[in-house]
Amino acid sequence: MAGTEHLTVRREGATLVLTLNRPQAKNALSLPMLVGLHDGWIEADADDSVRSIVFTGAGGCFCAGMDLKALAGDGMEGEHYRDRLKADPDLHWKAMLRHHRPRKPVIAAVEGYCVAGGTEMLQGTDIRVAGESATFGLFEVRRGLFPIGGSTVRLQRQIPRTHALEMLLTGRPYSAQEAADIGLIGHVVPDGTALAKALEIAEQINACGPLAVEAVKASVYETAEMTETDGLTAELKRGWPIFETADAKEGARAFAEKRPPVYKRA
């Protein structure tokens, strides 16, 4: 499995769990973390036994944003990964889900701070769960910076534009409940239980046909900016072949026989 000193990877059945692991720095993004994230997304895509991904942070915090000093390679921390960044100058954007979309569903489990780069990465996930004391926000303008992780493009497509602009232009913090109210996250749960809830959702996804799940996710994103007519045409093109798969036939048989299906990605 992939992983670095700032990013841990483990399996929970058919779910790959990626954990930002730099709690002493509120899981601020470092070069080792970005390399680990990049490799984790690629591993999940390549391994057909992985059916879902849970993305979380250690130490009661999701991510407090970019650690510019660490990314610049000041000191020794992360220096041994500099060649990876030189070999692929786009690596950090893929790691942050700006230039890469995993084909498997990604469920975010947020506790504590999920701000700046944390909120930007959140927008690259598919399903989002947060502890009730979690904090969200795009603080860049307060520091004279630009949220270049994709937020000026994605946020207005994920929540109403008036809320997107308020978040982007004020740089203020948002509670988990307010984030849920504007549609940024889907579930607010008691503190300390976001990961358990995310894994519960992952298990529900894992019980479904993997080819169908991946095709549904791809269709949602592919058709998001199409007209309804074009989108329906694209949906048929992507969805109709699923009905001819062995997995589809197994799903029908299992339903008729009142038993759990056994899918084989065929």
C-alpha positions in Angstrom: 0.0 0.0 0.0 1.0 3.6 -0.6 1.7 5.9 2.3 4.3 8.3 3.7 5.2 9.7 7.1 2.3 12.3 6.7 -0.3 10.1 5.0 -1.4 6.7 6.2 -3.3 4.1 4.1 -5.2 1.2 5.4 -8.0 -1.2 4.2 -11.4 -1.6 5.8 -12.8 -4.4 3.7 -13.3 -3.0 0.2 -12.7 0.6 1.4 -9.3 2.3 1.2 -8.9 4.8 4.1 -6.5 7.7 3.4 -5.7 9.6 6.6 -3.8 12.9 6.7 -1.4 12.3 9.5 0.3 15.4 10.7 -1.8 16.3 13.7 0.8 18.5 15.4 0.4 20.9 12.5 -3.4 20.5 12.2 -2.7 18.3 9.2 -1.4 21.2 7.1 -0.4 20.0 3.7 3.2 19.0 3.3 5.1 17.5 0.4 5.1 14.0 2.0 1.4 14.3 2.5 0.8 15.3 -1.1 2.9 12.5 -2.4 1.0 10.1 -0.2 -2.3 11.4 -1.3 -1.4 11.2 -5.0 -0.3 7.6 -4.6 -3.3 6.7 -2.6 -5.7 8.0 -5.3 -3.8 6.1 -8.0 -3.7 2.9 -5.9 -7.5 3.0 -5.4 -8.1 3.5 -9.1 -5.8 0.6 -10.0 -7.1 -1.9 -7.5 -10.4 -3.4 -8.5 -10.9 -4.9 -5.0 -11.2 -1.3 -3.8 -14.8 -0.1 -4.2 -14.8 3.1 -2.2 -12.4 5.6 -0.5 -12.7 7.3 2.8 -10.6 10.5 3.2 -10.0 11.8 6.7 -7.5 13.4 9.1 -5.8 12.2 12.3 -5.9 13.9 15.7 -9.4 15.4 15.5 -8.6 17.6 12.6 -9.1 17.3 8.8 -6.8 19.8 7.3 -5.9 23.4 8.1 -4.6 24.2 4.6 -1.3 24.4 2.9 2.0 24.5 4.8 3.9 26.7 2.4 7.2 26.3 4.2 7.0 22.5 4.1 6.0 22.6 0.4 8.9 24.8 -0.4 11.2 22.2 1.1 12.7 24.5 3.7 14.8 22.3 6.0 15.0 18.6 5.7 11.3 17.7 6.0 10.1 16.2 2.7 13.3 16.8 0.9 13.6 13.2 -0.3 10.3 13.7 -2.2 11.5 16.6 -4.2 12.3 14.4 -7.2 8.7 13.2 -7.3 7.5 16.8 -7.7 10.1 17.6 -10.3 9.1 14.5 -12.3 5.4 15.5 -12.2 4.9 19.2 -11.6 1.2 18.5 -11.5 1.5 16.1 -8.6 0.2 18.5 -5.9 -2.9 19.4 -8.0 -3.7 15.7 -8.5 -3.2 15.0 -4.8 -5.6 17.8 -3.9 -8.2 16.4 -6.3 -8.0 19.5 -8.5 -6.6 17.7 -11.6 -7.7 14.2 -10.7 -11.1 12.6 -10.0 -10.9 9.0 -8.7 -13.3 6.6 -10.4 -14.3 5.2 -7.0 -16.6 7.2 -4.7 -14.7 9.3 -2.2 -16.3 10.0 1.2 -14.9 12.7 3.4 -14.9 12.3 7.1 -14.3 15.7 8.7 -13.5 16.5 12.3 -12.1 19.8 13.5 -10.6 22.3 11.1 -11.3 21.8 7.4 -10.3 25.2 6.1 -8.4 26.9 3.2 -6.8 23.9 1.3 -8.9 21.6 3.4 -12.2 23.1 2.1 -10.7 23.1 -1.4 -9.9 19.4 -1.3 -13.4 18.7 0.2 -14.9 20.0 -3.0 -13.2 17.1 -4.9 -15.0 14.5 -2.8 -18.3 13.0 -3.5 -20.0 12.5 -0.1 -19.2 14.5 3.0 -19.7 13.8 6.7 -18.6 16.1 9.5 -18.5 16.2 13.3 -20.7 18.9 14.8 -17.8 21.0 16.0 -16.0 21.0 12.6 -15.1 24.3 11.0 -15.1 25.1 7.3 -14.0 28.1 5.3 -11.8 29.6 2.6 -9.6 32.0 4.4 -7.3 33.0 1.5 -8.7 36.5 0.9 -8.1 37.4 4.5 -4.4 36.7 3.9 -4.3 38.5 0.5 -4.2 35.2 -1.3 -6.3 33.5 -3.9 -8.0 30.0 -3.4 -6.4 28.5 -6.4 -7.3 24.9 -5.5 -10.4 25.2 -7.7 -12.9 26.9 -5.3 -13.8 29.9 -7.6 -14.9 27.3 -10.2 -16.3 24.4 -8.2 -18.0 26.0 -5.2 -20.6 27.9 -7.2 -21.5 24.6 -8.9 -21.9 22.8 -5.6 -23.8 25.3 -3.5 -25.9 28.4 -4.4 -23.8 31.2 -5.9 -24.7 33.7 -3.2 -23.4 31.3 -0.5 -20.3 30.5 -2.6 -19.5 34.2 -3.0 -20.0 34.9 0.6 -17.7 32.1 1.6 -15.1 33.2 -1.0 -15.2 36.9 -0.4 -15.5 37.1 3.4 -13.1 34.4 4.3 -15.1 33.7 7.5 -15.4 30.4 9.3 -18.5 28.2 8.9 -19.9 25.8 11.5 -20.7 22.2 10.4 -24.4 23.0 10.7 -24.1 26.1 8.5 -22.1 24.1 6.0 -24.9 21.5 5.9 -27.5 24.2 5.6 -25.9 25.6 2.4 -25.3 22.2 1.0 -21.5 21.9 1.3 -21.7 18.8 3.5 -24.4 16.1 3.7 -24.2 14.8 7.3 -23.6 16.4 10.7 -22.8 13.8 13.4 -21.6 13.8 17.0 -18.0 14.7 17.3 -15.7 11.8 17.0 -18.1 9.7 14.9 -17.5 11.2 11.4 -15.2 8.3 10.4 -17.6 5.7 11.6 -20.5 7.3 9.6 -18.3 7.6 6.5 -17.4 3.9 6.8 -21.0 3.0 7.2 -21.9 4.8 3.9 -18.9 3.2 2.2 -20.2 -0.3 3.2 -23.5 0.6 1.6 -21.7 1.5 -1.6 -19.5 -1.5 -1.4 -22.6 -3.8 -1.4 -23.7 -2.4 -4.7 -22.5 -3.4 -8.2 -19.1 -1.8 -8.7 -19.4 -1.3 -12.4 -22.8 0.3 -11.9 -21.4 2.5 -9.1 -18.5 3.7 -11.2 -20.6 4.4 -14.2 -23.2 6.3 -12.2 -20.5 8.5 -10.6 -18.9 9.1 -14.0 -22.2 10.0 -15.6 -23.1 12.5 -12.9 -19.9 14.5 -13.4 -19.8 14.0 -17.2 -23.3 15.5 -17.7 -23.1 18.2 -15.0 -22.5 21.0 -17.5 -24.4 19.6 -20.5 -27.8 20.6 -21.6 -30.6 18.1 -20.5 -30.8 16.7 -24.0 -27.1 16.1 -24.3 -26.9 14.8 -20.8 -29.6 12.2 -21.4 -27.9 11.1 -24.6 -24.6 10.7 -22.7 -26.3 8.9 -19.8 -27.7 6.3 -22.2 -24.3 5.8 -23.8 -22.7 5.2 -20.5 -25.5 3.4 -18.7 -27.0 1.0 -21.2 -23.9 -1.3 -21.4 -24.2 -1.9 -17.7 -27.4 -3.9 -18.3 -25.4 -6.4 -20.4 -22.8 -7.1 -17.7 -22.6 -10.3 -15.6 -22.9 -8.2 -12.5 -26.3 -6.9 -13.7 -27.5 -10.4 -14.2 -26.2 -11.4 -10.8 -28.0 -8.5 -9.2 -31.3 -9.7 -10.8 -30.8 -13.3 -9.8 -29.9 -12.4 -6.2 -33.0 -10.2 -5.9 -35.2 -13.1 -7.2 -33.5 -15.6 -4.9 -33.6 -13.2 -1.9 -29.9 -13.4 -1.2 -27.0 -10.9 -1.2 -25.4 -10.5 -4.6 -21.8 -11.5 -5.3 -20.4 -9.1 -7.8 -17.3 -9.9 -9.9 -16.8 -6.7 -11.9 -17.7 -8.6 -15.1 
